[in-house]
């Protein structure tokens, strides 16, 4: 499919340019939907389920119940091959969805559901139907500008987002927020000072504003043992794997073994290269979320 910007010319007959007109509009539609919601979208497939699942590739609709659509030209197939409006196969002339508006439930970038019980419907004719999106979609980004430092996180309506400043200990810091998701505020300046530092009997930790946790401590490991239990100063919120780096203090050549890793700690021991039942101080750092 080729876009022809020179169509039509002043002396062209309309009948001679019809194919190029069609290709131009199809190309515009295809290009627009790459980072926006298409002007109208095809329903590639609809399931006979409750609720029905709609397949529309790259639909661009918002999750969280923020998008509604109006269906058009949804067609069903009778056993004799006749196409009829998609509806209950046991009711003549049933046309329950065309022209109706539904709030969608987002599944993934290619599928969503609508609150329609289609379990008794005829088979859907693939690619027959379409829909018009009635609400703001991805691609209609609106920037909100705040000219003075904010006292708190601003309230935004999706898909609005904003860069703004707030005073942190009397110093202006830059923040970003997008209220499509909760707890979306991110500090963009002075990140190290804005991180939370803590320590306890198990060592020290650093937690960044975006959720990264860094645990570190000096511990004693024994060679030739099943391993010393080590508890992280700050438990990770996700399951392993985490990055754990351990270094023996001094010039010993023993290997450090790390095993039985969980979100709350691990077991560590020294390889028995030097022989004997010895202990050594070891520094470790564990990074995760």
C-alpha positions as CSV (number, residue, x, y, z in Angstrom):
1,X,0.0,0.0,0.0
2,X,1.5,3.3,-1.1
3,X,0.6,6.8,0.0
4,X,0.3,9.2,-3.0
5,X,0.4,12.8,-1.8
6,X,0.0,14.2,-5.3
7,X,-3.5,12.7,-5.7
8,X,-5.7,14.2,-7.1
9,X,-4.3,16.5,-9.7
10,X,-6.5,19.4,-11.0
11,X,-7.2,17.6,-14.4
12,X,-7.8,14.1,-13.0
13,X,-11.1,12.5,-13.5
14,X,-12.6,11.4,-10.1
15,X,-13.1,7.9,-11.4
16,X,-9.4,7.6,-12.3
17,X,-8.3,8.5,-8.7
18,X,-10.7,6.3,-6.7
19,X,-8.2,3.5,-6.0
20,X,-5.5,6.0,-4.9
21,X,-8.0,7.9,-2.7
22,X,-8.8,4.6,-1.0
23,X,-5.2,3.7,-0.5
24,X,-4.4,7.1,0.9
25,X,-7.1,7.0,3.5
26,X,-6.2,3.4,4.5
27,X,-2.5,4.5,4.8
28,X,-3.5,7.5,7.0
29,X,-5.6,5.2,9.2
30,X,-2.8,2.6,9.5
31,X,-0.1,5.3,10.3
32,X,-2.3,7.1,12.9
33,X,-3.0,4.0,14.9
34,X,0.7,3.2,15.5
35,X,0.9,5.6,18.4
36,X,-2.7,6.7,18.8
37,X,-6.1,5.0,18.8
38,X,-7.3,4.4,15.2
39,X,-10.0,6.7,13.9
40,X,-12.2,3.5,13.8
41,X,-11.0,0.0,14.6
42,X,-11.9,-3.4,13.1
43,X,-13.2,-6.2,15.3
44,X,-11.2,-9.1,14.0
45,X,-12.9,-11.6,16.2
46,X,-15.6,-11.9,18.9
47,X,-16.1,-14.9,21.1
48,X,-19.4,-16.6,22.1
49,X,-18.8,-16.2,25.8
50,X,-20.1,-14.3,28.8
51,X,-18.6,-11.7,28.7
52,X,-17.6,-11.7,25.0
53,X,-13.9,-11.2,24.2
54,X,-13.1,-8.8,21.4
55,X,-9.9,-9.1,19.4
56,X,-8.8,-5.8,17.8
57,X,-5.0,-5.6,17.2
58,X,-3.3,-2.6,18.7
59,X,-6.6,-1.2,19.9
60,X,-4.9,1.5,22.1
61,X,-7.8,1.6,24.6
62,X,-7.1,2.6,28.2
63,X,-7.4,0.1,31.1
64,X,-9.0,0.8,34.5
65,X,-12.5,1.3,33.0
66,X,-11.6,4.5,31.3
67,X,-12.6,3.6,27.7
68,X,-16.0,3.1,26.0
69,X,-16.8,2.0,22.5
70,X,-19.8,2.0,20.1
71,X,-20.1,-1.1,17.9
72,X,-21.2,-1.0,14.3
73,X,-21.9,-3.6,11.6
74,X,-21.2,-6.7,13.8
75,X,-22.3,-9.6,11.6
76,X,-23.2,-13.2,12.5
77,X,-23.3,-16.3,10.3
78,X,-26.4,-18.6,10.1
79,X,-25.9,-22.4,9.5
80,X,-27.0,-21.9,5.8
81,X,-24.2,-19.3,5.3
82,X,-26.5,-16.3,5.4
83,X,-25.1,-13.2,7.2
84,X,-27.3,-11.5,9.8
85,X,-26.7,-8.9,12.6
86,X,-24.7,-10.6,15.3
87,X,-27.2,-11.7,18.0
88,X,-29.1,-14.5,19.6
89,X,-29.4,-17.4,17.2
90,X,-32.8,-18.3,18.6
91,X,-34.4,-14.9,18.1
92,X,-35.3,-13.8,14.5
93,X,-34.1,-10.3,13.8
94,X,-32.1,-10.0,17.0
95,X,-29.6,-7.1,16.8
96,X,-28.5,-6.4,20.4
97,X,-25.1,-4.9,20.0
98,X,-24.9,-2.7,16.9
99,X,-25.2,1.0,17.8
100,X,-24.8,0.3,21.5
101,X,-22.0,1.7,23.7
102,X,-20.0,-0.4,26.2
103,X,-17.3,0.3,28.8
104,X,-14.5,-2.1,27.9
105,X,-12.4,-4.2,30.3
106,X,-8.8,-4.2,29.2
107,X,-7.0,-7.6,28.8
108,X,-3.9,-6.8,26.7
109,X,-2.9,-4.5,23.8
110,X,-4.9,-6.7,21.4
111,X,-8.0,-7.9,23.3
112,X,-10.7,-6.6,25.7
113,X,-14.1,-7.7,26.9
114,X,-17.5,-5.9,26.8
115,X,-20.4,-6.7,29.1
116,X,-22.4,-8.8,26.6
117,X,-23.5,-12.4,27.1
118,X,-22.9,-13.9,23.6
119,X,-23.1,-17.6,24.6
120,X,-26.3,-18.0,22.5
121,X,-25.2,-15.9,19.6
122,X,-24.4,-17.0,16.1
123,X,-20.8,-17.4,15.0
124,X,-19.2,-14.0,14.5
125,X,-18.1,-13.1,10.9
126,X,-14.5,-12.2,11.5
127,X,-13.5,-8.7,10.4
128,X,-17.1,-7.7,9.7
129,X,-17.6,-5.3,12.6
130,X,-15.9,-2.1,13.8
131,X,-16.1,0.3,16.7
132,X,-15.7,4.0,17.5
133,X,-13.8,4.9,20.7
134,X,-15.7,7.5,22.7
135,X,-13.1,8.5,25.3
136,X,-9.6,9.8,25.6
137,X,-7.0,7.3,24.4
138,X,-3.3,6.9,24.4
139,X,-1.8,9.3,22.0
140,X,-3.9,12.3,23.1
141,X,-1.3,13.3,25.7
142,X,-1.9,16.6,27.4
143,X,0.9,18.3,29.2
144,X,0.1,20.3,32.4
145,X,2.5,23.1,33.4
146,X,2.8,24.3,36.9
147,X,4.8,27.6,37.1
148,X,5.5,27.5,40.8
149,X,6.6,24.8,43.3
150,X,3.7,22.6,44.4
151,X,2.9,21.8,48.1
152,X,1.8,18.3,47.2
153,X,1.3,15.9,44.3
154,X,-1.1,17.5,41.8
155,X,-4.4,15.7,40.9
156,X,-4.4,14.8,37.2
157,X,-7.0,13.1,35.0
158,X,-5.6,10.4,32.6
159,X,-3.9,10.6,30.2
160,X,-2.7,14.0,31.5
161,X,0.8,14.1,33.0
162,X,3.1,16.8,34.4
163,X,6.6,17.8,35.2
164,X,6.6,20.1,38.3
165,X,8.7,21.2,41.2
166,X,8.3,20.8,44.9
167,X,10.4,22.2,47.8
168,X,12.2,19.4,49.6
169,X,14.0,20.8,52.7
170,X,13.8,24.3,51.1
171,X,15.4,23.1,47.9
172,X,13.4,22.9,44.7
173,X,13.3,19.4,43.2
174,X,11.9,18.2,39.9
175,X,9.1,15.6,39.9
176,X,7.0,13.7,37.3
177,X,3.5,12.4,37.8
178,X,0.9,10.5,35.7
179,X,-2.2,9.5,37.5
180,X,-3.1,6.6,35.2
181,X,-1.5,4.4,38.0
182,X,-1.4,5.0,41.7
183,X,1.7,6.2,43.5
184,X,3.1,7.4,40.2
185,X,5.1,10.4,41.5
186,X,8.8,10.1,40.6
187,X,11.5,12.5,41.7
188,X,13.9,13.3,38.9
189,X,16.6,15.3,40.7
190,X,18.8,14.7,43.7
191,X,17.9,11.1,43.7
192,X,20.5,9.9,46.1
193,X,19.5,12.4,48.8
194,X,15.8,11.6,48.2
195,X,16.4,7.9,48.8
196,X,15.6,6.4,52.2
197,X,18.6,5.1,54.2
198,X,18.2,2.8,57.2
199,X,20.2,0.4,59.3
200,X,19.6,-2.2,62.1
201,X,21.3,-5.1,63.7
202,X,21.5,-6.9,60.4
203,X,23.3,-4.2,58.5
204,X,22.3,-1.2,56.3
205,X,20.1,-0.6,53.3
206,X,19.1,2.1,50.8
207,X,15.7,2.3,49.2
208,X,15.3,4.6,46.1
209,X,12.1,6.4,45.3
210,X,11.4,4.0,42.4
211,X,11.5,0.9,44.7
212,X,15.1,-0.4,44.3
213,X,16.4,-1.9,47.5
214,X,20.2,-2.2,48.2
215,X,21.2,-4.2,51.3
216,X,24.8,-4.3,52.5
217,X,26.7,-5.5,55.6
218,X,29.9,-7.1,56.9
219,X,29.3,-10.6,58.1
220,X,31.3,-13.6,59.4
221,X,31.4,-16.8,57.2
222,X,33.0,-20.1,58.2
223,X,34.8,-22.5,55.9
224,X,33.7,-26.1,55.6
225,X,30.3,-25.4,57.1
226,X,26.7,-25.7,55.8
227,X,26.5,-21.9,55.8
228,X,25.7,-19.1,58.1
229,X,22.1,-17.7,58.0
230,X,22.2,-14.0,57.0
231,X,19.1,-11.8,57.4
232,X,18.8,-8.8,55.0
233,X,18.4,-5.5,56.9
234,X,15.5,-4.7,54.5
235,X,13.4,-7.5,53.1
236,X,12.8,-7.5,49.4
237,X,9.2,-7.2,48.2
238,X,9.7,-9.6,45.2
239,X,10.9,-13.1,44.9
240,X,14.5,-14.0,43.9
241,X,16.7,-13.7,41.9
242,X,18.6,-10.8,43.3
243,X,22.1,-9.7,42.6
244,X,24.4,-10.7,45.5
245,X,28.1,-9.8,45.5
246,X,30.4,-10.9,48.3
247,X,34.0,-10.1,48.9
248,X,36.3,-11.6,51.6
249,X,38.3,-9.1,53.7
250,X,42.1,-9.5,53.4
251,X,44.1,-11.7,51.2
252,X,42.4,-15.1,51.6
253,X,41.7,-17.0,48.4
254,X,38.6,-18.9,49.7
255,X,35.5,-18.8,47.5
256,X,32.3,-17.4,48.9
257,X,29.3,-19.6,48.5
258,X,25.8,-18.0,48.5
259,X,22.8,-20.3,48.6
260,X,19.2,-20.7,49.9
261,X,18.3,-17.2,48.8
262,X,14.9,-15.8,49.8
263,X,13.4,-12.3,50.0
264,X,14.5,-12.1,53.6
265,X,18.0,-13.5,53.5
266,X,20.4,-16.2,52.4
267,X,23.0,-18.7,53.7
268,X,26.7,-18.0,53.1
269,X,29.9,-20.0,53.6
270,X,33.5,-20.1,52.6
271,X,34.9,-22.7,50.2
272,X,37.3,-25.1,52.0
273,X,40.3,-24.2,49.8
274,X,42.5,-23.1,52.7
275,X,41.5,-26.1,54.7
276,X,40.4,-26.2,58.3
277,X,37.4,-24.7,60.1
278,X,38.2,-21.0,59.8
279,X,36.1,-17.9,59.8
280,X,36.6,-14.7,57.8
281,X,34.8,-11.3,57.6
282,X,33.0,-10.8,54.3
283,X,31.3,-7.8,52.8
284,X,28.2,-8.4,50.8
285,X,25.8,-6.2,48.8
286,X,22.4,-7.5,47.6
287,X,20.3,-5.5,45.0
288,X,16.7,-6.1,44.1
289,X,13.1,-4.8,44.6
